[in-house]
Amino acid sequence: MRIVEDTKLDFSDVLISPKRSQLTSRKEAQLDRAFTFKHSNHVWGGIPIIASNMDHTGTFAMNSVLSEYGMLTALCKFVQWVKEPSLIQTIGLDQNLDELIYDDSKWIMLDVANGYTERFMEYVDLMRRHEATKDKIIIAGNVCTPEATEQIILAGADVVKIGIGPGSVCTTRKMTGVGYPQLSATIECADAAHGLGGHIIADGGCTVVGDIAKAFGAGADFVMLGGMLAGHKECEGKVENDTMTFYGMSSEAAQIKYYGEKEYYKASEGKKVQVPYRGTVKKTLQEILGGLRSACTYAGAKSLKSLPKCTTFVKVNNQLNSMYGTEGSFSN
C-alpha cells in the first residue's frame, strides 16, 4: 500500500483565470478542430464533442442533430450498426471481429468499464491488426492514469477514453472505492497521449458548460457527454410526467434489460434516475457552444485548439453562488 500525497483535482475544484484577449467578439472564437490520428492516419475536422454511447443518448436521432453542428455520436453497442459519417460504432470485449460489417466508416470504439486488464490491452492490439478494424480510428477505454494511456496508444489505439467513475449515473467510486478526479486525470492523460502523438476523450464529470471548457483547457481533444444530453427529445425513452428515465450502463436496470439478469458475481455500478424532459437538444447545444466561445474569449484564446496554452487554473473552495439554486446544472 502507498499513498499519493499530491492533491488531485475535479472540475469543481478550479476556475479558469481570465486574461487579456485580442478577440473583439466571442463569435470570433474558433471551435472547430482538425486532427490527424496516429495509427490510422485518418483526418477529421469538426467540433470535438461526442454524445455518450449510453442507450439513452447514443441514438440515431441524437446523431442527426449533433452532426448538424459537426459533432459526433457514439452509438450504443446494443443498437444495430448503420453506417453514418458522424457515428462511432461501439463494441465490447465479447465482439467477434470477424462478424463486424466491413465498411469504410472511420470510427470504432472499444468500450469497457475497466481498461486495465491484460485482455483489454491484447484486444486493442488485435483490433489494430485485424482486417475489419486495422484502418479505422480506434478509440479505447476507459482508464484514468497516464501509464495506461500510453500503453493503450502503443497497443494501437488512436484515442483513449479517460474517466473512471465521474459520470452522473455511475456509482463505480461508491461501490469499489476506485477512481481518479477527472480534471487531474484529463491533464495527466492528455500529456501522456500527446507525447506519443495520440489523443484523448474526457468522458464524464461535466455538469455545467464551464466544466466542458475546463476539460478542453486541461488538454482534452474531445469531450464526451452523457448526463448533460439526457432528457432530450432525441434520447431513447418515453416521456412520463415531464421526465425521462436515465440509467448507467452498468446499472441493474441495464444488466437486466440487455442480459436478462444481474449476474450473481456482479455489483450494480450505476443508478437509475428520472431527469426532466427538456425538449430538443438544439437549445442545449447552442448553450454549450456559446459558453465555449465565451470561455475562449475570457481566457485569451482565439480557438479551442489554443485554449490549453492560454488556460491557468485557480484552485478554489467554492465556484458557484448557489443562493438561488444551481440553475444551468445538468447533474442528477
N, C-alpha and C positions, 0 to 999 in steps of 0.2 A: 504494500500500500504506500502511496505517496500523495502529497497534496501540492497542487499548483497554486502558489501564493498570489500570482497576478490576478487582479480582478478582471473578469470577463464581462462584456457589456451587451445589453439588449438595446433595441431601438428606443425604448422609453428612458434609457439612462443618459441620452445625449441630445443635444440640439446642434444644428449647423450654424456656425458663426457667420454673420453677413460680412461681405467685403465689397470694395469698390467695383462697380460694373460699368462696362463700356456699352452695354445694351441700352437703347433708348426706350424699348418696349419689350414686355415679356413675350410678345408674339414673335420676336426675332429669335428666341431660343430654339435651337435645332434639336429635336428629339429623335430623329431618325439615326440609326446606327448602321454600319456596314461591317460585316465580319467575314473573314476567310478562315475556314476551320482546318485545324492541324492535320488530321489524318485523311479526311475525305476530300479536302481542297475545295469543297463547295463554297460558294459565296452567297450570303444572304443579306438583304437590307430591309429595314423596317423599324417599327417602334418595338423595342425588346421587352414586351410584356406578354406573358403566357397565362392563359386560363388553365387552372389545375386539372389534372386527369382524374378527378373525382367524378363519380357518375352524375352528380348534381350540376357541375359546372363544365365538365369536359364533353360538351354536346355539339351536335351539328348546328343547332340554332345559335349557340354562343359563337361558334366559328364564323358563321355567316356575318355576324355583326362585327366581331373583332377584326376580321380580315379587311373590312372597310377602312379600318384605321391603321392597317399594316401590322397588326398584332397576330399572335399565334394562339392556337388552342391545342392542348394535349388531349386527345380523345381517350375516354375511359377504356381500359383494356377489355371490358366485358361487352363492348359495343362492336358490332361487325365493321371492319375497316372498309372505308371508302376513300379513294384517292382524292385529296384536295391539296393544293399547294401550301396552304397555311395550316394544315392539320399535321399533328405529330402523332404517329402511331405508338401506342404503349403496349409493352409486353412484360411478362414476368419470367421468373426462372423456370417455370414449367412449360414455357413455349418451345415447341419443336421448330427450329428454324427452317427445316426442310418443308414445313407446311405453310410458311409465310407466302403471301402473294408477292410474286416477283414483279414489282412495278418500278417506275423511275421516280417515285416520290422521294424527297430528300431526307425526311426525318424519321428516326425511330428512337424510342426511349425505353431503356430497361429500368423499371421502377420497382424497388423493393424497400421495405421499411428499414432493413439493416444491410448497408453496403459494405460491411466489414468482414464478411465471410469469405473464405477461400473460394467457395463455389461461385460466389458473385464475381470475383476477380477473374476466374477462369472463364466464366460465361462472357464477360466483356471481351476478353481475348478471342474467344470463339466467334463472337459477332463480327469482329474486325476481319477475320479470315474467311467467314462463311460467304458463299456466293450471294445469298439473299440480302446480306446487310453490309458487306465489306465496303461498298461505295457510298453508304448513307452517312448523314450526320448523326453520329451515335451520342445520345445523352444517357448518362448512367448515374444512379444514386439510390438512396440518399446516404451521405456522410456529412461530417461536420468538423473534420480536422485536416490540416494541410498535408500530413503524411499520406492519408488515404486518398486525398485529392490527386496528389502526384502519382500514386500507384495506379489509380483508375485511368488517368490520362496516358501513362506509359503502357497500360494494357490495351489501349486502342480507342478510348472514348475521346470525342471532341469536346464534349461539355459535361461537367459534373454538377449534379444537383445537390445543393447544400441545405441541410436542415434536419436535425433530429429532435422532434418534439415541439416545435414552435407553433404548429397550426392551431387554428381556433377550435377545431373539434378533434384534436389529437390529445390523447392522455398518456402517451409514452413516458413522459417525465414523471407523471404521478404514479404510474403502475410499475416502472422499472428503476426510477431514480437516475436514468441515463439521459444525457443531453448536453447542449453547449449553447450559451447565449448567442442569439442569431447575428447580432451586429459583429461581434468578435469573430464568429465563425466565418462570416462573409469576408471580413478584412483579411483574415489569415489564409483562407482557402483561395481567395482571388489572387493574392500574392503568389501562392504556390502554383496555381494554374497558369498564370500569366508568365511566370518564369520558364515554363515549358512550352509556351505557345498555345495553351489550352484556354478554355473559357468556363465560367460557372453560371449557374442559376441559383439565386437566393430564393428558396422555396419555403414560404411560411413566415408568420410573425408580423406581417403588416396589418395593422388595424385602422390606420388613417393614411391619407395620401402622403403626409410627411414621412411616414415610415418607408414608403417606396423611394422617396428622394434620398433618404438616409442609406438605403440599400445600394442604390446606384452610386452615391457618394463614397460608399465603402469599397467600391470596386466591382460590384456585381455587373456582369454583362447582360443578364436577363433577370427579371423578377417574375416569379410565378405566384398567382393569386387564387385563393380558394374562397375563404370567408368573405372577402371584400366584394366578390362577384356573386355570392349566394343570394337567393331570394328574388332573382330577377325572372322576367318573362321567359328568357332564353334558357333557363335552368330546367333540369328534369324534375318533375314532381307536380303534384296538384296544389292548387291554392285553396286553403280551407281557413275560414275566419281570418282572412287577410294575412295568413302566414304560410310558409312552406317548410317542409321537413328537410333538414340538412344533417348529415352524419359523416363521421370519419370512415375511411375505407378499411380500417382495422377494427371498427366497432362491432359489437354483437349484431346490430341490425344488418350491417353489410355482410358479415360472415354467414348469417342465416339466409340472406337474400341470394347470395351467389354460390354458397357451398351446402346449403340445406341445414346446416347446424353449426354451432360453435364447438370446435374440436376440444376434447377434454384437456389437452395439454396447452391450449392457448388461453391467454387472458384477453379481455377486450381492451384495446389500446386506442379507443376512440369513443366519442359520445354522440348522442342524437339530440338535436335541439330544434326548436321552432324559430325560424327567422322571419322578420316582417317581409311581406311581399312588397317589392319596390319598383314594379313596372319594368319597362325596357331598360336594358343595361347601357344604352347610349348616354343617358344623362350621367351615370356614374363614370363612364369612360371620359366624358368631357371634363368632369371634375378632376379626375386623375391627371389628364393631360394639362389642364390649366394649372394645377398645383405644381406639376413638374416644371413647367415653363417658369413659373414664379420662383421656384426653388433655385433654378439655374441663374435667374436674374439676381436674386439675393446673394448667391454665393460668388457671383462674378464670373460665371461660366457661360460661354457662348453656346455651348452644346452639351448634350447628355454625355458625350464622349469625354469632354474636358472636365466634367463635374468632379471626378475623384481628385484631379490635380488641384482643384480650387477649394476642396472641402477641408475645413477644420472643424472637428467635433469638440464640443464643450460638454464635459460631464456635468450633469445637473441632478438635483434631488427631487425636482418636480418640473414637468414640461408643459402641462396644460392647466388652465384655470377651469376648475370643474364646478364653479359656483352655480351654474345653471345646467348642470349635467355635462355629458360628453357628446354633444351634437356633432355629427360628422364621423363618429367612430363606427366601424363596421364589425367590431369584435362581438363575440357572442358570450 
